[in-house]
Amino acid sequence: MKSQEKEILYTITNSYSTLNTLTETTKNVWFVCHGMGYLSRYFLKYFKGLDPKTNYIIAPQAASKYYINSNFRHVGASWLTKENTKIETENIMKYFDTVFQNENLPKTVNLIVFGYSQGVSVAMRYVSSRQIQCQQLILHSGGIPKELNVEDLAFYTGKAHLICGTKDKYITKERLTLEIDKAKKLFKTHLNTIIFDGMHEVNIKAINELA
């Protein structure tokens, strides 16, 4: 007998985490996409150095959760895999839409979209697919989606930053060169490259300086 794989449409409930309070004094709203193995509430720790009066942070949560190690104590999450990537990506884009609708951000704030590691791919795909004109797009230690081209980001006029450590075990020197070259083509004169002496880790200093 031949097996079949079928698709269904249904509604799910997912969470997201925030840091600080959105008020009249808020200048920057950060939409920060965590890397693989994180939960959004723990990812917020990297943004606690920002001025709480002027910075409001929104951390979406990847829906696919799993136990990180064999003792089944710590839980992490993943945005995407090679399985059903197109459909899963659209699910994530719709989830991001709902987060923004729920937050109902004022147009007066500066929107900063931040992706770390695996979060780079979903952050870039969201900005591209929804043509989000944020003030800053920060790509930290992750890969630019292969399908994106110059036309996909032609609308973008904000600042773009590419951050990576020199000792990142997931990004070789050759790959880093390729990522920088692609980013320069996508963002033309808007790209700022920050290469720091470190491993595959969130650079808190860079975050604070870009606020």
C-alpha positions as CSV (number, residue, x, y, z in Angstrom):
1,M,0.0,0.0,0.0
2,K,1.2,3.5,-0.8
3,S,1.3,6.0,2.0
4,Q,0.0,9.6,1.6
5,E,0.9,12.8,3.2
6,K,-2.0,15.3,3.5
7,E,-2.3,18.9,4.6
8,I,-4.8,20.4,7.0
9,L,-5.5,24.0,8.2
10,Y,-6.0,24.6,11.8
11,T,-5.5,27.3,14.5
12,I,-2.8,27.0,17.1
13,T,-1.9,29.1,20.2
14,N,1.7,30.3,20.6
15,S,3.4,32.7,23.0
16,Y,5.9,35.5,22.8
17,S,7.9,37.5,25.4
18,T,8.4,41.2,26.0
19,L,10.9,43.2,28.1
20,N,10.1,46.6,29.5
21,T,6.9,48.6,28.9
22,L,5.7,50.4,25.8
23,T,5.0,54.0,26.8
24,E,5.2,57.5,25.4
25,T,8.9,57.6,26.2
26,T,9.7,54.5,24.1
27,K,11.9,55.4,21.2
28,N,13.0,52.0,19.9
29,V,11.1,48.8,19.5
30,W,13.2,45.7,19.0
31,F,11.7,42.6,17.3
32,V,14.3,40.0,18.2
33,C,14.4,36.4,16.7
34,H,16.3,33.9,18.9
35,G,18.6,31.2,17.6
36,M,18.1,27.5,17.7
37,G,17.9,26.0,21.2
38,Y,16.5,29.2,22.9
39,L,13.2,30.1,24.4
40,S,12.1,33.6,23.9
41,R,11.9,34.5,27.6
42,Y,15.5,33.6,28.2
43,F,16.7,35.3,25.0
44,L,15.6,38.6,26.4
45,K,18.5,38.6,28.9
46,Y,20.8,39.9,26.1
47,F,18.8,43.1,25.9
48,K,18.6,44.0,29.6
49,G,21.4,46.5,29.2
50,L,19.3,48.7,27.0
51,D,17.6,51.8,28.6
52,P,14.2,50.4,29.8
53,K,12.6,53.9,29.4
54,T,13.4,54.1,25.7
55,N,13.6,50.5,24.5
56,Y,10.8,47.9,24.3
57,I,11.8,44.4,23.2
58,I,9.5,41.8,21.6
59,A,10.8,38.3,21.4
60,P,8.7,35.9,19.3
61,Q,8.8,32.2,20.2
62,A,9.6,29.4,17.7
63,A,6.8,26.9,17.9
64,S,8.8,23.7,17.4
65,K,10.2,22.8,20.9
66,Y,12.4,19.9,21.9
67,Y,14.5,18.7,24.8
68,I,18.1,19.9,24.4
69,N,19.9,17.0,26.1
70,S,19.3,13.5,27.3
71,N,18.3,14.4,30.9
72,F,15.0,16.0,29.5
73,R,15.3,19.0,31.8
74,H,16.0,21.9,29.4
75,V,13.8,22.8,26.5
76,G,14.8,24.7,23.4
77,A,13.1,25.6,20.1
78,S,13.8,25.7,16.4
79,W,12.4,28.0,13.7
80,L,12.9,25.9,10.6
81,T,14.4,22.7,9.2
82,K,14.7,21.4,5.6
83,E,11.4,19.6,6.1
84,N,8.4,21.5,4.5
85,T,10.4,24.7,4.7
86,K,8.1,26.7,2.4
87,I,4.9,25.9,4.4
88,E,6.6,26.3,7.8
89,T,8.1,29.7,6.7
90,E,4.6,31.0,5.8
91,N,3.3,29.7,9.2
92,I,6.0,31.7,10.9
93,M,5.3,34.8,8.8
94,K,1.6,34.7,9.8
95,Y,2.6,34.2,13.4
96,F,4.8,37.3,13.2
97,D,1.9,39.2,11.6
98,T,-0.3,38.3,14.6
99,V,2.3,39.4,17.1
100,F,2.6,42.8,15.4
101,Q,-1.2,43.1,15.3
102,N,-1.4,42.3,19.0
103,E,1.2,44.9,19.9
104,N,-0.3,47.6,17.7
105,L,2.9,49.7,17.7
106,P,2.7,53.4,17.3
107,K,4.2,54.7,14.0
108,T,6.5,57.1,15.9
109,V,8.9,54.5,17.2
110,N,12.0,53.2,15.6
111,L,11.6,49.6,14.7
112,I,14.7,47.4,14.9
113,V,14.5,43.9,13.6
114,F,17.2,41.6,15.0
115,G,18.0,38.0,14.1
116,Y,20.6,35.8,15.8
117,S,21.9,32.6,14.3
118,Q,18.9,30.7,13.0
119,G,16.8,33.7,13.7
120,V,18.5,35.6,10.9
121,S,16.7,33.6,8.3
122,V,13.2,34.2,9.6
123,A,13.9,37.9,10.4
124,M,15.1,38.5,6.8
125,R,12.3,36.6,5.2
126,Y,9.8,38.6,7.2
127,V,11.2,41.9,6.4
128,S,11.4,40.9,2.7
129,S,8.0,39.2,2.4
130,R,6.1,42.0,4.2
131,Q,8.4,44.8,2.9
132,I,8.9,46.1,6.4
133,Q,10.7,49.5,6.4
134,C,12.4,49.2,9.8
135,Q,15.1,51.7,10.8
136,Q,17.6,48.9,11.5
137,L,18.0,45.3,10.4
138,I,20.6,43.5,12.5
139,L,21.9,40.1,11.2
140,H,23.9,38.4,13.9
141,S,25.9,35.2,13.3
142,G,23.5,33.6,10.9
143,G,23.0,32.9,7.2
144,I,21.2,35.0,4.7
145,P,18.4,32.9,3.0
146,K,19.6,31.7,-0.4
147,E,16.5,32.6,-2.2
148,L,16.6,36.3,-1.4
149,N,17.9,38.6,-4.2
150,V,18.5,42.3,-4.8
151,E,14.9,42.8,-6.0
152,D,13.5,41.4,-2.8
153,L,15.2,44.1,-0.7
154,A,15.1,46.9,-3.3
155,F,12.5,48.7,-1.2
156,Y,14.6,48.8,1.9
157,T,16.3,52.1,2.8
158,G,17.1,51.6,6.5
159,K,20.4,50.6,8.1
160,A,21.6,47.0,7.9
161,H,24.3,45.5,10.2
162,L,26.1,42.2,9.8
163,I,27.7,40.9,13.1
164,C,29.9,37.8,13.4
165,G,32.7,36.5,15.7
166,T,36.1,35.6,14.3
167,K,36.0,32.2,16.1
168,D,32.4,31.3,15.2
169,K,32.5,27.5,14.7
170,Y,29.5,27.6,12.4
171,I,30.8,30.3,10.0
172,T,34.1,29.7,8.4
173,K,36.2,32.5,6.9
174,E,35.1,31.4,3.4
175,R,31.5,31.4,4.4
176,L,31.8,34.8,6.2
177,T,33.3,36.3,3.0
178,L,30.4,35.0,1.0
179,E,27.8,36.3,3.5
180,I,29.4,39.7,3.6
181,D,29.5,39.8,-0.2
182,K,25.8,38.8,-0.5
183,A,24.8,41.3,2.2
184,K,26.6,44.1,0.3
185,K,24.7,43.3,-2.8
186,L,21.4,43.2,-1.0
187,F,21.8,46.4,0.9
188,K,24.2,48.3,-1.3
189,T,25.6,51.2,0.7
190,H,23.5,50.6,3.8
191,L,25.6,47.7,5.2
192,N,27.6,48.1,8.4
193,T,29.9,45.1,9.2
194,I,30.9,44.3,12.8
195,I,33.5,41.5,13.2
196,F,34.4,40.9,16.8
197,D,36.9,38.6,18.5
198,G,34.7,35.9,19.8
199,M,32.8,32.7,19.2
200,H,29.2,31.9,18.3
201,E,27.7,34.1,20.9
202,V,25.5,37.1,21.2
203,N,27.6,40.3,21.3
204,I,25.9,42.4,24.0
205,K,28.3,45.3,23.4
206,A,27.3,45.6,19.8
207,I,23.6,45.5,20.7
208,N,24.1,48.4,23.2
209,E,26.0,50.4,20.8
210,L,23.4,50.1,18.0
211,A,20.5,51.2,20.2
